Amino acid sequence: MRLHVEHTTVYRYASPVAYSVQYLRLTPRSGPRQTVIDWQLALPGPAQYCTDAWGNVLHVLTLDHPHDEISIHAHGEVETEGDGLQAEDDGLPPLLFLRETSLTGADAAIRDFAQTFQQAIVQDRQAGLGLMMEGLLERMPYEGGSTEVATCAAEAFAGGRGVCQDHTQVFVAACRSLGLPARYVSGYLYTGDSTHVASHAWAEVWLGQGWLGFDISNQRHPGMGHLKLAIGLDYLDACPIRGVRRGGGQEAMQAVARVSQADQ
């Protein structure tokens, strides 16, 4: 399936910002399940291109002059393929993804939850993880606005509600508590429904011969409608935009992402 993406993010500030740096993980890479046909970034200034520690494409946008608005636009086309085990070699040891972070630390409640599925996972890892995915959504129904960007896995789990970011971080924390390497994935989701949020997050778990994705919010393995942007230990490693600034006062941010099926 060929997907077309339009993603615009605009930051507006109450007073001029003297200096800002934005870290942009807005450019997908070609891999086993996707091939980048064309991708462009429209930015308010030149950006330094590099690859981060996780192999993600990273652009660093530095604005060292006063500004009261930043507009960032990403657009392009990517050919995606079906779901399944990804036997990709990205040069990263899977055991690296056993590390906890401040956002993915498993507290006693998450560990207890994961333990209820341990026997099923030992018997059949993929099927058992599928059961844990189902159990997590039952325990934490999707509810927009119920958490914030800084909400950690333990807080979201205790609250019993969350969005795709929370589902992913709790699932990752639960997997790591069972000794299974798991990582956070940011990207886009095409559903054919223009009212559905296009920016998305899901988890990938190492099954010994490759990574398998788990989209907890949608109760499925990622398929042709999923377009991967970045990976990491948690949201902060893989989020599309993250930055710092000096000055500016109150900030207002507006983001619109649309994914459509491109004409063949």
C-alpha positions as CSV (number, residue, x, y, z in Angstrom):
1,M,0.0,0.0,0.0
2,R,1.3,3.4,-0.9
3,L,0.6,6.0,1.8
4,H,0.7,9.8,1.5
5,V,1.5,11.8,4.7
6,E,0.9,15.5,5.5
7,H,2.0,16.5,9.0
8,T,2.1,20.1,10.1
9,T,3.1,21.3,13.6
10,V,3.0,25.0,14.5
11,Y,4.3,26.5,17.8
12,R,3.2,30.0,18.7
13,Y,4.6,32.0,21.7
14,A,3.3,34.8,23.8
15,S,6.6,36.7,23.4
16,P,9.6,36.4,21.2
17,V,11.8,33.3,21.7
18,A,15.5,34.3,21.8
19,Y,16.9,30.9,20.9
20,S,15.4,27.4,20.3
21,V,16.5,24.0,19.3
22,Q,14.1,21.4,17.9
23,Y,15.0,17.7,17.5
24,L,13.0,16.3,14.6
25,R,12.4,12.6,14.1
26,L,10.0,13.2,11.3
27,T,11.7,11.3,8.5
28,P,11.0,7.5,8.1
29,R,13.6,5.0,7.0
30,S,13.2,2.2,4.5
31,G,13.2,-1.2,6.0
32,P,11.7,-4.7,5.8
33,R,8.1,-3.4,5.9
34,Q,8.3,0.0,4.2
35,T,10.1,1.7,1.4
36,V,10.4,5.5,1.4
37,I,9.4,6.8,-2.1
38,D,9.7,10.5,-1.4
39,W,10.0,12.6,1.8
40,Q,10.5,16.3,2.4
41,L,10.7,18.6,5.4
42,A,9.7,22.3,5.1
43,L,11.4,24.2,8.0
44,P,11.9,27.8,9.0
45,G,15.7,27.5,8.7
46,P,18.5,25.0,7.9
47,A,18.7,21.9,9.9
48,Q,21.6,19.6,10.7
49,Y,21.1,16.0,9.5
50,C,22.4,13.0,11.5
51,T,21.4,9.6,12.8
52,D,20.7,9.2,16.5
53,A,21.8,6.4,18.9
54,W,18.8,4.3,17.9
55,G,19.4,4.6,14.1
56,N,16.6,7.1,13.6
57,V,16.9,9.9,11.1
58,L,17.3,13.1,13.1
59,H,17.2,16.7,12.0
60,V,18.4,19.4,14.5
61,L,16.7,22.8,13.8
62,T,18.4,25.7,15.6
63,L,16.9,29.2,15.5
64,D,19.3,31.7,17.0
65,H,17.3,34.8,16.2
66,P,14.1,36.2,17.9
67,H,10.9,34.4,16.7
68,D,7.4,34.0,17.9
69,E,6.3,31.1,15.7
70,I,7.8,27.9,14.4
71,S,6.1,26.0,11.6
72,I,7.3,22.5,10.7
73,H,5.8,20.5,7.8
74,A,6.6,16.9,6.8
75,H,5.2,15.3,3.8
76,G,5.9,12.3,1.5
77,E,5.0,8.9,0.3
78,V,5.9,5.5,1.6
79,E,5.2,2.0,0.3
80,T,4.2,-0.3,3.1
81,E,3.9,-4.1,3.3
82,G,2.0,-6.6,5.5
83,D,2.5,-7.5,9.1
84,G,4.7,-10.2,10.6
85,L,8.0,-10.8,12.2
86,Q,10.7,-8.3,11.3
87,A,14.1,-10.1,11.0
88,E,15.9,-6.8,10.5
89,D,19.4,-6.2,11.7
90,D,19.6,-2.6,12.9
91,G,22.9,-3.1,14.7
92,L,21.3,-2.7,18.1
93,P,21.6,-5.6,20.6
94,P,18.0,-6.6,21.6
95,L,19.1,-6.9,25.2
96,L,19.6,-3.1,25.1
97,F,15.8,-2.8,25.2
98,L,15.5,-4.4,28.6
99,R,16.5,-1.1,30.1
100,E,13.9,0.8,32.2
101,T,13.5,4.5,31.9
102,S,11.6,7.0,34.0
103,L,8.6,6.6,31.7
104,T,8.7,2.8,31.4
105,G,9.6,1.7,34.9
106,A,7.4,-1.3,36.0
107,D,6.0,-0.8,39.5
108,A,4.5,-3.7,41.5
109,A,1.1,-3.3,39.8
110,I,2.5,-3.6,36.3
111,R,4.7,-6.5,37.4
112,D,1.7,-8.3,38.9
113,F,-0.3,-7.7,35.7
114,A,2.5,-9.1,33.5
115,Q,2.9,-12.2,35.8
116,T,-0.7,-13.3,35.1
117,F,0.3,-13.9,31.5
118,Q,3.7,-15.3,32.0
119,Q,2.7,-19.0,31.7
120,A,0.8,-18.3,28.5
121,I,3.8,-16.4,27.1
122,V,6.2,-19.3,28.0
123,Q,4.0,-21.8,26.2
124,D,3.5,-19.6,23.1
125,R,5.3,-16.3,23.1
126,Q,3.3,-14.6,20.4
127,A,-0.1,-15.9,21.5
128,G,0.7,-15.1,25.1
129,L,1.7,-11.5,24.3
130,G,-1.5,-11.2,22.3
131,L,-3.5,-12.1,25.4
132,M,-1.6,-9.6,27.4
133,M,-2.3,-7.0,24.8
134,E,-6.0,-7.7,25.1
135,G,-5.8,-7.7,28.9
136,L,-4.1,-4.3,28.9
137,L,-6.8,-2.6,26.8
138,E,-9.5,-4.1,29.1
139,R,-7.6,-2.7,32.1
140,M,-6.8,0.6,30.4
141,P,-9.5,1.7,27.9
142,Y,-8.6,4.3,25.3
143,E,-9.5,7.8,26.5
144,G,-8.2,10.9,24.9
145,G,-7.0,13.7,27.3
146,S,-6.8,11.4,30.2
147,T,-3.0,11.7,30.5
148,E,-0.2,14.1,29.6
149,V,3.0,13.7,27.6
150,A,5.0,13.4,30.9
151,T,2.7,10.7,32.3
152,C,4.8,7.6,33.1
153,A,3.6,4.0,32.6
154,A,2.9,3.4,36.3
155,E,0.8,6.5,36.6
156,A,-1.2,5.7,33.5
157,F,-1.8,2.1,34.6
158,A,-2.9,3.3,38.0
159,G,-5.3,5.7,36.4
160,G,-6.9,3.0,34.3
161,R,-7.2,5.2,31.2
162,G,-4.8,6.3,28.4
163,V,-3.9,6.9,24.8
164,C,-1.6,5.0,22.4
165,Q,1.5,6.5,24.1
166,D,0.4,5.1,27.5
167,H,-0.7,1.7,26.2
168,T,2.7,1.4,24.5
169,Q,4.8,2.4,27.5
170,V,2.8,0.1,29.9
171,F,3.1,-2.8,27.5
172,V,6.8,-2.2,27.1
173,A,7.3,-2.0,30.9
174,A,5.3,-5.2,31.3
175,C,7.4,-7.1,28.7
176,R,10.7,-5.9,30.2
177,S,9.5,-7.1,33.7
178,L,9.2,-10.6,32.2
179,G,12.7,-10.4,30.6
180,L,11.5,-9.7,27.1
181,P,13.2,-6.9,25.2
182,A,10.6,-4.3,24.1
183,R,10.8,-0.9,22.4
184,Y,8.6,2.1,21.7
185,V,7.7,2.9,18.1
186,S,6.3,6.2,16.9
187,G,4.7,6.6,13.5
188,Y,1.5,7.1,11.5
189,L,-1.6,5.0,11.1
190,Y,-3.9,5.0,8.0
191,T,-7.4,3.8,8.7
192,G,-9.4,5.3,5.9
193,D,-11.3,7.4,8.5
194,S,-10.3,11.1,8.3
195,T,-11.5,11.6,11.9
196,H,-9.1,9.1,13.3
197,V,-5.9,10.4,14.8
198,A,-3.1,9.7,12.3
199,S,-0.1,10.1,14.6
200,H,0.3,6.9,16.5
201,A,2.5,4.7,18.7
202,W,2.9,1.0,19.2
203,A,5.4,-1.5,20.7
204,E,7.8,-4.0,19.3
205,V,8.9,-7.1,21.2
206,W,12.0,-9.3,20.4
207,L,10.9,-12.9,19.9
208,G,14.3,-14.4,19.4
209,Q,14.5,-14.2,15.6
210,G,13.1,-10.7,15.0
211,W,10.8,-8.0,16.3
212,L,7.0,-8.3,16.3
213,G,4.8,-5.2,16.6
214,F,1.8,-4.9,19.0
215,D,-0.7,-2.1,18.5
216,I,-2.4,-2.2,21.8
217,S,-4.8,0.6,21.2
218,N,-6.2,-1.1,18.0
219,Q,-5.6,-4.7,19.2
220,R,-3.6,-5.9,16.3
221,H,-0.2,-6.4,14.8
222,P,0.9,-3.4,12.7
223,G,0.1,-3.9,9.1
224,M,0.1,-2.0,5.8
225,G,-1.6,1.0,7.4
226,H,1.3,1.5,9.9
227,L,4.2,3.7,8.9
228,K,7.2,3.7,11.3
229,L,9.0,6.9,12.1
230,A,11.3,6.2,15.0
231,I,12.2,3.7,17.8
232,G,13.5,4.1,21.3
233,L,13.3,3.0,24.9
234,D,10.3,5.3,25.5
235,Y,8.3,8.2,24.1
236,L,11.1,10.7,24.7
237,D,13.5,8.7,22.5
238,A,11.1,8.4,19.6
239,C,8.7,11.4,19.7
240,P,8.5,13.2,16.3
241,I,9.4,16.6,17.8
242,R,11.2,17.5,21.0
243,G,12.9,20.9,21.8
244,V,14.2,23.5,24.2
245,R,13.9,27.2,24.1
246,R,15.0,30.4,25.9
247,G,12.2,32.9,26.4
248,G,8.8,33.0,24.7
249,G,6.5,32.8,27.7
250,Q,3.3,30.8,27.2
251,E,3.4,28.3,24.3
252,A,0.5,27.2,22.1
253,M,1.0,24.1,19.8
254,Q,-1.2,22.9,17.0
255,A,-0.5,19.7,15.2
256,V,-2.4,18.1,12.3
257,A,-1.4,14.8,10.7
258,R,-3.2,13.3,7.7
259,V,-2.5,9.9,6.1
260,S,-4.2,8.9,2.9
261,Q,-3.8,6.2,0.3
262,A,-1.8,7.6,-2.6
263,D,-3.0,7.2,-6.1
264,Q,-1.2,4.3,-7.8
